[in-house]
Amino acid sequence: MRLMRWAKEREQTEITEFTLLGLTNDPMVELILFVFFLVVYIVTLLGNSLMIITITLSSTLQSPMYFFLRSLSMVDISFTSSTVPKLLLDFLSEVKRISFTGCVAQLYLFISFGGIECVLLAAMAGDRYVAICMPLRYKEVMSWKVCVVLTVACWIIGLLNSLVHTVFTFHLPFCKSEAINHFFCDIPALLSLSCADTRANELVVYIAGGSVILGSFVITLLSYIFIVLTIIQIKTSSGRLKAFSTCASHLTVVTLFFGTIVFTYIRPTSTYSLDQDRVVPVLYGIIIPMLNPIIYSFRNKEVQGAIRKAILRKLRLTILNNNLAKSKNNNT
């Protein structure tokens, strides 16, 4: 009997594709959302790509802080690219389908880059803590070797965490439905399709996912608390105001990012409302990666100066090439 039941379950789970229900069924709303997410995606790609190029080419931005910011931009591009291109395509499609293999890949990539960003934000907060609270030991503590090790550790933790979730999720039999009540393949939406006991999966989400998410958030929060305590001791009011302004913007984005992820994954499944919860990943998976370059980089005077220098250098080269071309034409 057990063998027959297992065979029947395996037969039921041989799904070749899923249907994504998306964010809405209204064609007019879909068209508006297509334009909105297309603009957001283009801004995300341009903003983060500009940061990567500027930090790589600028000799004045070769410090641990910008090393982490460049890594964050790379992760943000990958994070949004795991869902947005498919979402844009689905807005123009009558039936929103995704293959089983594509669903596995999407879940793995989305959870991977989300996890990497969580740990990377903690590493960046630690870097700022050392820079502000231990300035005399900054170069000693945050050496290039330490930065590389921390970045590699972020990727390893993120990739391994996602591998655990992906294996446990797709080991389940999906026999309730082939329709995913979401705009991409996500853990809560997939668990709701399984006819098997998902308590082990929920435990994995709480333990593995919770360790990465909450652990990173606690480290980030503690770092900023110590930073604020140090800022309070600054004698000049203008210095305090500037430091507080920077920390407040960073902490707002970080809290919003971690808060929405915790709301999505680290809570009892009995409180899930997939119709409402499918909107939340838009915030931490699409909007925040667009805001990160603005909050962390473009408000920084050093970055602004580096971008201006790069633009001026490009203009000078263009003018020089045009003059050379004109002189060649006159000679001929």
C-alpha positions in Angstrom: 0.0 0.0 0.0 2.8 2.4 0.9 4.6 1.7 -2.4 1.3 2.3 -4.3 0.7 5.5 -2.4 4.3 6.7 -3.1 3.9 5.9 -6.8 0.7 7.8 -7.0 2.2 10.8 -5.3 5.2 10.7 -7.7 2.8 10.5 -10.6 0.9 13.6 -9.3 4.1 15.6 -8.8 5.4 15.1 -12.3 4.6 18.8 -13.2 6.3 20.2 -16.2 5.2 23.8 -15.7 3.4 26.1 -13.4 1.0 29.0 -14.0 1.7 32.3 -12.3 -1.3 34.3 -11.3 0.7 37.5 -11.2 -0.2 40.8 -9.5 -3.5 41.5 -11.3 -5.9 40.2 -13.9 -6.9 43.6 -15.2 -5.3 44.2 -18.7 -5.3 48.0 -18.2 -3.6 47.7 -14.8 -1.1 45.2 -16.2 -0.2 47.8 -18.9 0.4 50.5 -16.2 2.4 48.1 -14.1 4.4 47.1 -17.1 5.5 50.7 -17.7 6.1 51.2 -14.0 8.3 48.1 -13.5 10.1 48.7 -16.8 11.1 52.2 -15.6 12.1 50.9 -12.2 14.2 48.1 -13.7 16.0 50.4 -16.1 16.8 52.9 -13.3 18.0 49.9 -11.2 20.3 48.7 -14.0 21.6 52.2 -14.8 22.1 53.3 -11.2 23.9 50.2 -10.1 25.9 49.8 -13.3 27.1 53.4 -12.9 28.2 52.6 -9.4 30.1 49.5 -10.5 31.9 51.4 -13.3 32.6 54.5 -11.2 34.1 52.6 -8.3 36.1 50.3 -10.6 37.6 53.2 -12.6 38.0 55.8 -9.9 41.3 55.9 -8.1 39.8 57.9 -5.2 37.1 55.3 -4.4 39.5 52.4 -3.7 38.6 51.7 -0.1 36.7 48.9 1.8 33.5 50.9 1.9 33.3 51.3 -1.8 34.4 47.7 -2.3 31.3 46.6 -0.4 29.1 49.2 -2.3 30.3 47.8 -5.6 29.5 44.3 -4.4 26.0 45.5 -3.3 25.3 47.0 -6.7 26.3 43.6 -8.4 24.0 41.8 -6.0 21.1 44.3 -6.6 21.3 43.9 -10.4 21.2 40.1 -10.0 18.5 40.2 -7.4 16.0 42.2 -9.5 17.0 40.3 -12.7 15.9 37.0 -11.1 12.2 38.2 -11.2 11.6 41.4 -13.1 12.3 40.3 -16.7 9.9 37.4 -16.3 7.4 39.7 -14.7 7.6 42.2 -17.6 7.1 39.4 -20.1 4.1 38.1 -18.1 2.4 41.5 -18.2 2.3 41.1 -22.0 1.2 37.5 -21.9 -2.3 36.2 -21.7 -1.3 33.0 -19.9 1.7 33.4 -17.5 3.6 30.1 -17.5 6.9 29.0 -16.1 8.6 25.7 -16.6 9.3 23.4 -13.6 13.1 23.9 -14.2 12.6 27.6 -14.6 10.7 27.8 -11.3 13.5 25.9 -9.5 16.1 28.3 -11.0 14.1 31.4 -10.1 13.5 30.4 -6.5 17.2 29.5 -6.1 18.5 32.7 -7.6 16.0 34.9 -5.8 16.6 33.4 -2.3 20.4 33.3 -3.0 20.7 37.0 -3.9 18.3 38.0 -1.1 20.4 36.1 1.4 23.7 37.5 0.0 22.3 41.0 0.3 21.2 40.4 4.0 24.7 39.3 5.0 26.4 41.9 2.9 24.4 44.7 4.5 25.6 43.4 7.9 29.2 43.4 6.6 28.8 47.0 5.4 27.4 48.0 8.8 30.4 46.4 10.5 32.7 48.3 8.1 31.0 51.6 9.1 31.2 50.7 12.8 35.0 50.1 12.6 35.5 53.3 10.5 33.5 55.6 12.9 34.1 53.9 16.3 37.7 52.6 15.7 39.2 55.0 13.2 42.8 54.5 14.3 42.6 50.8 13.7 40.5 50.9 10.6 43.2 50.0 8.0 44.4 47.3 10.3 41.0 45.7 11.0 39.5 46.2 7.5 42.3 45.1 5.4 41.7 44.0 1.8 42.1 40.4 2.8 39.4 40.8 5.4 37.1 42.5 2.8 37.5 39.7 0.3 37.0 37.0 2.9 33.8 38.8 4.2 32.5 39.1 0.6 33.2 35.5 -0.2 31.5 34.5 3.0 28.4 36.5 2.1 28.1 34.6 -1.2 28.8 31.2 0.4 26.2 31.8 3.1 23.6 33.1 0.6 24.1 30.3 -1.9 24.1 27.5 0.7 21.0 28.9 2.5 19.2 29.0 -0.8 20.2 25.5 -1.8 18.7 24.1 1.4 15.4 25.9 0.9 15.3 25.0 -2.8 15.9 21.3 -2.2 13.4 21.1 0.7 10.8 23.0 -1.3 10.9 21.0 -4.5 11.2 17.7 -2.7 7.4 18.2 -1.9 4.6 16.7 -4.0 2.7 19.5 -5.7 -0.8 18.0 -6.2 -3.2 20.7 -5.0 -2.8 22.9 -8.0 -0.4 24.1 -10.7 -1.3 27.7 -10.3 1.1 29.7 -8.1 -0.7 32.6 -6.4 2.3 35.0 -6.9 4.2 36.8 -9.7 7.2 34.5 -9.2 8.2 31.2 -7.6 8.5 31.9 -3.9 8.5 29.5 -0.9 5.2 30.4 0.8 3.3 30.2 -2.5 4.8 26.9 -3.4 4.3 25.4 0.1 0.6 26.2 -0.3 0.4 23.9 -3.4 1.7 20.8 -1.6 -0.6 18.1 -0.3 2.2 16.8 2.0 3.1 17.8 5.5 5.1 21.1 5.2 6.1 21.5 8.8 9.6 20.4 8.1 9.9 23.0 5.4 8.5 25.7 7.7 11.1 24.6 10.4 13.9 25.0 7.8 12.6 28.4 6.9 12.6 29.5 10.5 16.0 28.0 11.4 18.1 28.5 8.3 16.3 31.5 6.8 15.8 33.1 10.3 19.5 32.7 11.1 20.6 34.5 8.0 17.9 37.2 8.0 17.6 37.9 11.8 21.3 37.3 12.4 22.3 39.9 9.7 19.7 42.3 11.0 20.8 42.1 14.6 24.5 42.7 13.6 23.4 45.6 11.4 21.2 47.1 14.1 23.9 46.8 16.8 26.5 48.4 14.5 24.3 51.4 13.9 23.5 51.7 17.6 27.2 51.9 18.4 27.7 54.3 15.5 24.9 56.6 16.8 26.4 56.5 20.3 29.7 57.6 18.9 28.1 60.3 16.8 26.5 61.8 19.9 30.0 62.6 21.2 30.8 64.7 18.2 31.3 68.3 19.4 30.1 70.3 16.4 26.3 70.3 15.8 26.8 70.4 12.0 29.0 67.3 12.2 26.4 65.5 14.3 23.5 66.5 12.0 25.4 65.3 8.9 26.3 62.0 10.5 22.8 61.5 11.8 21.3 62.3 8.4 23.5 59.6 6.7 22.8 57.0 9.4 19.1 57.7 9.4 18.7 57.2 5.6 20.8 54.0 5.8 18.9 52.6 8.7 15.5 53.4 7.2 16.3 51.4 4.0 17.9 48.6 6.0 14.9 48.3 8.4 12.5 48.4 5.5 14.5 45.7 3.7 14.8 43.3 6.7 11.3 44.1 8.0 9.5 43.1 4.8 11.6 39.9 4.4 10.9 38.9 8.0 7.2 39.6 7.4 7.3 37.3 4.3 9.2 34.4 5.7 9.6 34.4 9.5 6.0 34.1 10.7 3.5 31.3 11.2 1.9 30.0 7.9 -1.5 30.4 9.5 -1.1 34.2 9.1 -0.3 34.0 5.4 -2.6 35.8 3.0 -1.1 35.1 -0.4 -3.4 37.6 -2.1 -1.8 40.4 0.0 1.7 38.9 0.6 2.5 38.7 -3.1 2.8 42.6 -3.1 5.4 42.7 -0.3 8.3 41.2 -2.3 7.9 44.1 -4.8 9.3 46.3 -2.0 12.4 44.4 -0.9 13.1 42.6 -4.2 12.5 45.4 -6.7 12.1 48.9 -5.2 14.9 48.8 -2.6 17.6 47.6 -5.1 16.7 50.7 -7.1 17.0 52.9 -4.0 20.3 51.5 -2.7 22.6 53.4 -5.1 20.8 56.6 -4.3 20.8 56.1 -0.5 24.3 54.7 -0.1 26.3 56.2 -3.0 24.9 59.1 -5.0 24.4 61.3 -1.9 28.1 60.8 -1.1 30.3 63.8 -2.2 33.2 61.5 -3.1 31.0 59.5 -5.4 29.6 62.7 -6.9 33.1 64.0 -7.5 34.2 60.7 -9.1 31.2 60.7 -11.5 31.9 64.4 -12.5 35.5 63.6 -13.2 34.5 60.5 -15.2 32.1 62.6 -17.3 34.6 65.4 -17.8 37.2 62.9 -18.8 34.8 61.4 -21.3 33.9 64.9 -22.7 37.6 65.8 -23.1 38.3 62.6 -25.0 35.3 63.1 -27.2 36.4 66.7 -28.0 40.0 65.5 -28.6 38.8 62.8 -30.9 36.6 65.2 -32.8 39.5 67.7 -33.2 41.8 64.9 -34.4 39.2 63.8 -36.9 38.7 67.4 -38.2 42.5 67.9 -38.6 42.7 64.7 -40.6 39.9 65.8 -42.9 41.5 69.2 -43.4 44.9 67.6 -44.2 43.3 65.4 -46.8 
